[in-house]
Amino acid sequence: MAADDRQTLRVASEYLCYPLWLTVGGGGTDNLRPEDLDLPADLIADLNAWSDEYDAIFPEDDPGSAAFPSSEAEADFYARGRALAERTTAAVGSRYRVTYVDRNANATNEAVVSPD
């Protein structure tokens, strides 16, 4: 499959969602469990733990008040997300074009992680 024909697999933290999003026909996305892809067990565990960490900062009774404990903790979280996206790229090889969404205020919103 040519690089341009690959589906995009996005690594992104979203409240109460899995950390992987697959582009589908018509421009929509499917939220995938890491277990739904042929990924190494340690990567699956790390993606799920990263997602759980994001969910933990959202109080159920007031999700709008969600915040990281510090700007350093936020930067660290998103840096680990980028590392997970790079590991995901290595694991999926040429099957998908992998992107990463970094919501850190000092970062570009979405970046291609896999080579085009």
ZADORO-525544 format. One record per residue: x, y, z of N, C-alpha, C in turn. Coordinates in steps of 0.001 Angstrom, whole numbers, plus 500000, padded with zeros to 6 digits. Last residue first. Layout:
N
<pt n_u="X" n_v="Y" n_w="Z" ca_u="X" ca_v="Y" ca_w="Z" c_u="X" c_v="Y" c_w="Z"/>
...
This chain:
116
<pt n_u="506261" n_v="509778" n_w="505951" ca_u="505317" ca_v="509748" ca_w="504814" c_u="505894" c_v="509012" c_w="503632"/>
<pt n_u="506841" n_v="508282" n_w="509124" ca_u="507376" ca_v="508868" ca_w="507893" c_u="506341" c_v="508753" c_w="506778"/>
<pt n_u="504721" n_v="509183" n_w="511886" ca_u="505291" ca_v="508194" ca_w="510973" c_u="505831" c_v="508877" c_w="509723"/>
<pt n_u="503770" n_v="511488" n_w="513011" ca_u="504848" ca_v="510784" ca_w="513701" c_u="505507" c_v="509786" c_w="512765"/>
<pt n_u="502548" n_v="514643" n_w="512432" ca_u="502758" ca_v="513318" ca_w="511851" c_u="503945" c_v="512703" c_w="512557"/>
<pt n_u="500729" n_v="516387" n_w="514937" ca_u="501948" ca_v="516202" ca_w="514153" c_u="502008" c_v="514783" c_w="513617"/>
<pt n_u="498654" n_v="518897" n_w="516188" ca_u="498763" ca_v="517544" ca_w="515658" c_u="499983" c_v="517450" c_w="514764"/>
<pt n_u="499315" n_v="521386" n_w="517647" ca_u="498207" ca_v="520512" ca_w="517993" c_u="498372" c_v="519084" c_w="517475"/>
<pt n_u="502452" n_v="522267" n_w="518978" ca_u="501605" ca_v="522178" ca_w="517799" c_u="500532" c_v="521146" c_w="518092"/>
<pt n_u="502583" n_v="523529" n_w="522379" ca_u="502917" ca_v="522603" ca_w="521303" c_u="501988" c_v="522762" c_w="520106"/>
<pt n_u="501943" n_v="524797" n_w="524716" ca_u="503159" ca_v="525232" ca_w="524040" c_u="503500" c_v="524386" c_w="522814"/>
<pt n_u="499727" n_v="523552" n_w="525797" ca_u="499581" ca_v="524917" ca_w="525285" c_u="500787" c_v="525375" c_w="524486"/>
<pt n_u="499163" n_v="520262" n_w="524829" ca_u="499960" ca_v="521153" ca_w="525658" c_u="499938" c_v="522537" c_w="525009"/>
<pt n_u="498008" n_v="518424" n_w="523237" ca_u="497162" ca_v="519536" ca_w="523666" c_u="497882" c_v="520487" c_w="524623"/>
<pt n_u="498928" n_v="516736" n_w="520527" ca_u="499525" ca_v="517274" ca_w="521746" c_u="498724" c_v="518510" c_w="522141"/>
<pt n_u="498281" n_v="513969" n_w="518751" ca_u="497664" ca_v="515228" ca_w="519150" c_u="498221" c_v="515622" c_w="520507"/>
<pt n_u="499961" n_v="512374" n_w="516119" ca_u="499852" ca_v="512556" ca_w="517565" c_u="499254" c_v="513925" c_w="517849"/>
<pt n_u="499623" n_v="509835" n_w="513601" ca_u="499735" ca_v="511223" ca_w="514034" c_u="499551" c_v="511267" c_w="515543"/>
<pt n_u="500683" n_v="507424" n_w="511281" ca_u="500400" ca_v="507739" ca_w="512683" c_u="500603" c_v="509229" c_w="512926"/>
<pt n_u="499392" n_v="505550" n_w="508817" ca_u="500087" ca_v="506830" ca_w="508986" c_u="499708" c_v="507277" c_w="510398"/>
<pt n_u="499717" n_v="501982" n_w="508819" ca_u="498994" ca_v="503214" ca_w="509106" c_u="499939" c_v="504403" c_w="509069"/>
<pt n_u="501466" n_v="499975" n_w="507908" ca_u="500015" ca_v="499760" ca_w="507824" c_u="499218" c_v="501040" c_w="507999"/>
<pt n_u="504174" n_v="500081" n_w="508180" ca_u="503598" ca_v="500838" ca_w="507073" c_u="502085" c_v="500685" c_w="506959"/>
<pt n_u="504224" n_v="499762" n_w="511682" ca_u="504980" ca_v="499784" ca_w="510435" c_u="504289" c_v="500623" c_w="509377"/>
<pt n_u="503178" n_v="499494" n_w="514160" ca_u="502259" ca_v="499298" ca_w="513029" c_u="502969" c_v="499325" c_w="511690"/>
<pt n_u="505408" n_v="499932" n_w="515850" ca_u="504649" ca_v="498679" ca_w="515946" c_u="503757" c_v="498442" c_w="514725"/>
<pt n_u="506308" n_v="502489" n_w="515252" ca_u="507219" ca_v="501351" ca_w="515065" c_u="506442" c_v="500039" c_w="515034"/>
<pt n_u="504004" n_v="503913" n_w="516022" ca_u="504496" ca_v="503958" ca_w="514640" c_u="505397" c_v="502761" c_w="514351"/>
<pt n_u="504042" n_v="503407" n_w="518755" ca_u="502934" ca_v="502899" ca_w="517949" c_u="503330" c_v="502867" c_w="516481"/>
<pt n_u="506306" n_v="504837" n_w="519479" ca_u="506303" ca_v="503379" ca_w="519661" c_u="505194" c_v="502737" c_w="518826"/>
<pt n_u="505326" n_v="507385" n_w="518886" ca_u="506501" ca_v="506882" ca_w="518172" c_u="506598" c_v="505366" c_w="518290"/>
<pt n_u="503267" n_v="507521" n_w="520742" ca_u="502946" ca_v="507600" ca_w="519317" c_u="504116" c_v="507075" c_w="518482"/>
<pt n_u="504764" n_v="507460" n_w="523087" ca_u="503839" ca_v="506360" ca_w="522801" c_u="503456" c_v="506349" c_w="521323"/>
<pt n_u="506038" n_v="509920" n_w="522842" ca_u="506848" ca_v="508702" ca_w="522849" c_u="505970" c_v="507475" c_w="522561"/>
<pt n_u="503802" n_v="511561" n_w="523073" ca_u="504555" ca_v="511565" ca_w="521819" c_u="505417" c_v="510303" c_w="521742"/>
<pt n_u="503129" n_v="510974" n_w="525743" ca_u="502201" ca_v="510659" ca_w="524657" c_u="502900" c_v="510608" c_w="523312"/>
<pt n_u="505281" n_v="512063" n_w="527078" ca_u="505115" ca_v="510601" ca_w="527111" c_u="504138" c_v="510157" c_w="526027"/>
<pt n_u="504692" n_v="514720" n_w="526556" ca_u="505945" ca_v="514159" ca_w="526044" c_u="505871" c_v="512629" c_w="526035"/>
<pt n_u="502306" n_v="514978" n_w="527982" ca_u="502279" ca_v="515062" ca_w="526523" c_u="503572" c_v="514574" c_w="525888"/>
<pt n_u="503290" n_v="514657" n_w="530622" ca_u="502225" ca_v="513799" ca_w="530103" c_u="502241" c_v="513798" c_w="528573"/>
<pt n_u="505128" n_v="516772" n_w="530820" ca_u="505594" ca_v="515397" ca_w="530913" c_u="504566" c_v="514434" c_w="530324"/>
<pt n_u="503377" n_v="518962" n_w="530711" ca_u="504402" ca_v="518800" ca_w="529673" c_u="504922" c_v="517361" c_w="529654"/>
<pt n_u="501936" n_v="518471" n_w="533098" ca_u="501261" ca_v="518498" ca_w="531802" c_u="502261" c_v="518266" c_w="530667"/>
<pt n_u="503923" n_v="518724" n_w="535005" ca_u="503220" ca_v="517446" ca_w="534885" c_u="502497" c_v="517358" c_w="533543"/>
<pt n_u="504551" n_v="521421" n_w="534590" ca_u="505570" ca_v="520402" ca_w="534362" c_u="504930" c_v="519028" c_w="534180"/>
<pt n_u="502286" n_v="522699" n_w="535398" ca_u="502636" ca_v="522789" ca_w="533981" c_u="503705" c_v="521751" c_w="533635"/>
<pt n_u="500441" n_v="520523" n_w="537632" ca_u="501417" ca_v="521580" ca_w="537350" c_u="501680" c_v="521619" c_w="535850"/>
<pt n_u="498273" n_v="518799" n_w="537735" ca_u="498719" ca_v="519417" ca_w="538988" c_u="499736" c_v="520541" c_w="538779"/>
<pt n_u="495919" n_v="519514" n_w="535101" ca_u="497098" ca_v="518815" ca_w="535582" c_u="497582" c_v="519508" c_w="536853"/>
<pt n_u="492383" n_v="519641" n_w="535455" ca_u="493671" ca_v="520302" ca_w="535270" c_u="494784" c_v="519382" c_w="535748"/>
<pt n_u="488894" n_v="520155" n_w="535201" ca_u="490051" ca_v="519277" ca_w="535047" c_u="491321" c_v="520081" c_w="534809"/>
<pt n_u="486518" n_v="521416" n_w="535376" ca_u="487577" ca_v="521887" ca_w="536274" c_u="488858" c_v="521049" c_w="536162"/>
<pt n_u="484733" n_v="520128" n_w="533766" ca_u="485260" ca_v="521405" ca_w="533311" c_u="486386" c_v="521945" c_w="534178"/>
<pt n_u="483774" n_v="517963" n_w="535212" ca_u="484857" ca_v="517745" ca_w="534254" c_u="485483" c_v="519041" c_w="533742"/>
<pt n_u="482540" n_v="517483" n_w="537960" ca_u="482855" ca_v="518776" ca_w="537364" c_u="484009" c_v="518638" c_w="536369"/>
<pt n_u="482122" n_v="514900" n_w="538808" ca_u="481067" ca_v="515863" ca_w="539095" c_u="481319" c_v="517237" c_w="538474"/>
<pt n_u="484476" n_v="513585" n_w="538068" ca_u="483205" ca_v="513196" ca_w="537452" c_u="482114" c_v="514236" c_w="537664"/>
<pt n_u="487403" n_v="515361" n_w="537353" ca_u="486430" ca_v="515017" ca_w="538385" c_u="485074" c_v="514716" c_w="537728"/>
<pt n_u="490068" n_v="514301" n_w="535581" ca_u="488726" ca_v="514831" ca_w="535359" c_u="487788" c_v="514423" c_w="536491"/>
<pt n_u="492409" n_v="512983" n_w="535892" ca_u="492423" ca_v="514410" ca_w="536237" c_u="491050" c_v="515059" c_w="536062"/>
<pt n_u="491943" n_v="510389" n_w="535023" ca_u="492037" ca_v="510625" ca_w="536466" c_u="492052" c_v="512105" c_w="536835"/>
<pt n_u="492167" n_v="510388" n_w="532250" ca_u="490826" ca_v="510316" ca_w="532852" c_u="490858" c_v="510706" c_w="534328"/>
<pt n_u="494981" n_v="510321" n_w="532103" ca_u="494244" ca_v="511499" ca_w="531641" c_u="492844" c_v="511526" c_w="532255"/>
<pt n_u="495464" n_v="507765" n_w="533077" ca_u="496036" ca_v="508916" ca_w="533777" c_u="495309" c_v="510196" c_w="533382"/>
<pt n_u="494264" n_v="506225" n_w="531113" ca_u="493699" ca_v="506225" ca_w="532470" c_u="494210" c_v="507415" c_w="533279"/>
<pt n_u="496079" n_v="506713" n_w="529016" ca_u="494681" ca_v="507137" ca_w="528898" c_u="494010" c_v="507215" c_w="530267"/>
<pt n_u="498322" n_v="505465" n_w="530103" ca_u="498374" ca_v="506886" ca_w="529742" c_u="496963" c_v="507466" c_w="529639"/>
<pt n_u="497391" n_v="502834" n_w="530271" ca_u="497770" ca_v="503544" ca_w="531498" c_u="497810" c_v="505057" c_w="531255"/>
<pt n_u="497036" n_v="502244" n_w="527533" ca_u="495887" ca_v="502240" ca_w="528444" c_u="496194" c_v="502996" c_w="529736"/>
<pt n_u="499707" n_v="502430" n_w="526651" ca_u="498672" ca_v="503304" ca_w="526075" c_u="497470" c_v="503387" c_w="527001"/>
<pt n_u="500859" n_v="500358" n_w="528218" ca_u="501298" ca_v="501746" ca_w="528398" c_u="500295" c_v="502741" c_w="527809"/>
<pt n_u="499526" n_v="498069" n_w="527253" ca_u="499438" ca_v="498432" ca_w="528678" c_u="499808" c_v="499895" c_w="528885"/>
<pt n_u="500361" n_v="498158" n_w="524559" ca_u="498935" ca_v="498200" ca_w="524906" c_u="498775" c_v="498663" c_w="526351"/>
<pt n_u="503114" n_v="497815" n_w="524943" ca_u="502605" ca_v="499064" ca_w="524367" c_u="501117" c_v="499223" c_w="524665"/>
<pt n_u="503192" n_v="495219" n_w="525953" ca_u="503676" ca_v="496321" ca_w="526788" c_u="503208" c_v="497674" c_w="526258"/>
<pt n_u="502145" n_v="493697" n_w="523803" ca_u="501418" ca_v="493780" ca_w="525076" c_u="501885" c_v="494944" c_w="525938"/>
<pt n_u="502260" n_v="495196" n_w="520534" ca_u="502898" ca_v="494463" ca_w="521634" c_u="502157" c_v="494709" c_w="522959"/>
<pt n_u="499296" n_v="495034" n_w="518470" ca_u="500366" ca_v="495791" ca_w="519118" c_u="501010" c_v="494928" c_w="520203"/>
<pt n_u="497088" n_v="494879" n_w="516383" ca_u="498149" ca_v="493910" ca_w="516654" c_u="499371" c_v="494660" c_w="517188"/>
<pt n_u="494213" n_v="496364" n_w="517918" ca_u="495280" ca_v="496332" ca_w="516917" c_u="496324" c_v="495306" c_w="517334"/>
<pt n_u="492559" n_v="496253" n_w="520067" ca_u="491968" ca_v="495967" ca_w="518763" c_u="493000" c_v="495906" c_w="517644"/>
<pt n_u="493876" n_v="497147" n_w="522305" ca_u="493791" ca_v="495693" ca_w="522134" c_u="493229" c_v="495310" c_w="520765"/>
<pt n_u="493376" n_v="499867" n_w="522269" ca_u="494685" ca_v="499389" ca_w="521828" c_u="494700" c_v="497874" c_w="521583"/>
<pt n_u="490204" n_v="500535" n_w="520889" ca_u="490953" ca_v="500036" ca_w="522040" c_u="492317" c_v="499609" c_w="521528"/>
<pt n_u="489417" n_v="503366" n_w="518881" ca_u="489861" ca_v="501978" ca_w="519013" c_u="490513" c_v="501701" c_w="520355"/>
<pt n_u="486953" n_v="505203" n_w="517511" ca_u="487788" ca_v="505163" ca_w="518705" c_u="488129" c_v="503696" c_w="518977"/>
<pt n_u="486900" n_v="506255" n_w="514179" ca_u="486504" ca_v="505220" ca_w="515134" c_u="487483" c_v="505264" c_w="516287"/>
<pt n_u="485846" n_v="509136" n_w="512362" ca_u="486847" ca_v="508384" ca_w="513097" c_u="486184" c_v="507334" c_w="513964"/>
<pt n_u="485159" n_v="510452" n_w="509018" ca_u="484867" ca_v="510158" ca_w="510415" c_u="486017" c_v="509415" c_w="511079"/>
<pt n_u="485568" n_v="510784" n_w="506307" ca_u="486219" ca_v="511717" ca_w="507227" c_u="485915" c_v="511481" c_w="508693"/>
<pt n_u="484570" n_v="508858" n_w="504643" ca_u="483755" ca_v="510049" ca_w="504847" c_u="484339" c_v="511029" c_w="505843"/>
<pt n_u="486024" n_v="506042" n_w="506347" ca_u="485443" ca_v="506683" ca_w="505168" c_u="484574" c_v="507875" c_w="505516"/>
<pt n_u="488121" n_v="506849" n_w="509209" ca_u="487275" ca_v="505958" ca_w="508407" c_u="486690" c_v="506753" c_w="507244"/>
<pt n_u="490946" n_v="506899" n_w="511237" ca_u="490173" ca_v="507605" ca_w="510222" c_u="489401" c_v="506578" c_w="509402"/>
<pt n_u="490991" n_v="505913" n_w="514558" ca_u="491252" ca_v="505495" ca_w="513194" c_u="490352" c_v="506278" c_w="512253"/>
<pt n_u="492566" n_v="506553" n_w="517560" ca_u="491471" ca_v="506979" ca_w="516681" c_u="491851" c_v="506628" c_w="515250"/>
<pt n_u="493368" n_v="505711" n_w="520913" ca_u="493618" ca_v="505538" ca_w="519486" c_u="492362" c_v="505851" c_w="518676"/>
<pt n_u="492791" n_v="505742" n_w="523647" ca_u="493792" ca_v="506681" ca_w="523135" c_u="494073" c_v="506580" c_w="521636"/>
<pt n_u="489251" n_v="505776" n_w="524448" ca_u="490500" ca_v="505061" ca_w="524225" c_u="491499" c_v="506016" c_w="523570"/>
<pt n_u="487734" n_v="508112" n_w="526747" ca_u="487868" ca_v="507463" ca_w="525443" c_u="489167" c_v="506671" c_w="525414"/>
<pt n_u="487473" n_v="509911" n_w="528900" ca_u="486650" ca_v="508709" ca_w="528838" c_u="486617" c_v="508050" c_w="527461"/>
<pt n_u="488946" n_v="512556" n_w="527186" ca_u="488266" ca_v="512147" ca_w="528413" c_u="487305" c_v="510989" c_w="528142"/>
<pt n_u="491693" n_v="511763" n_w="525195" ca_u="490340" ca_v="512303" ca_w="525244" c_u="489677" c_v="511733" c_w="526493"/>
<pt n_u="494772" n_v="511931" n_w="523676" ca_u="494082" ca_v="511768" ca_w="524954" c_u="492739" c_v="512486" c_w="524878"/>
<pt n_u="495766" n_v="510171" n_w="520752" ca_u="495275" ca_v="511397" ca_w="521392" c_u="494593" c_v="511060" c_w="522708"/>
<pt n_u="496984" n_v="509131" n_w="517788" ca_u="497169" ca_v="508923" ca_w="519220" c_u="496780" c_v="510230" c_w="519894"/>
<pt n_u="495444" n_v="508012" n_w="514855" ca_u="495797" ca_v="509165" ca_w="515682" c_u="495910" c_v="508732" c_w="517134"/>
<pt n_u="496053" n_v="506709" n_w="511827" ca_u="495838" ca_v="506281" ca_w="513209" c_u="496351" c_v="507415" c_w="514090"/>
<pt n_u="494815" n_v="506893" n_w="508610" ca_u="495514" ca_v="507591" ca_w="509682" c_u="495082" c_v="507041" c_w="511024"/>
<pt n_u="495443" n_v="504530" n_w="506000" ca_u="494539" ca_v="505179" ca_w="506936" c_u="495376" c_v="505856" c_w="508006"/>
<pt n_u="497372" n_v="505042" n_w="503009" ca_u="497211" ca_v="504500" ca_w="504357" c_u="496136" c_v="505254" c_w="505132"/>
<pt n_u="497933" n_v="506135" n_w="500594" ca_u="496698" ca_v="505374" ca_w="500699" c_u="496430" c_v="504840" c_w="502102"/>
<pt n_u="500435" n_v="507258" n_w="500728" ca_u="499294" ca_v="508166" ca_w="500605" c_u="497959" c_v="507452" c_w="500778"/>
<pt n_u="502117" n_v="505013" n_w="500735" ca_u="501989" ca_v="505824" ca_w="501950" c_u="500764" c_v="506715" c_w="501903"/>
<pt n_u="500612" n_v="502170" n_w="499138" ca_u="501373" ca_v="503420" ca_w="499087" c_u="501107" c_v="504245" c_w="500328"/>
<pt n_u="500849" n_v="498822" n_w="500000" ca_u="500000" ca_v="500000" ca_w="500000" c_u="500894" c_v="501241" c_w="500000"/>
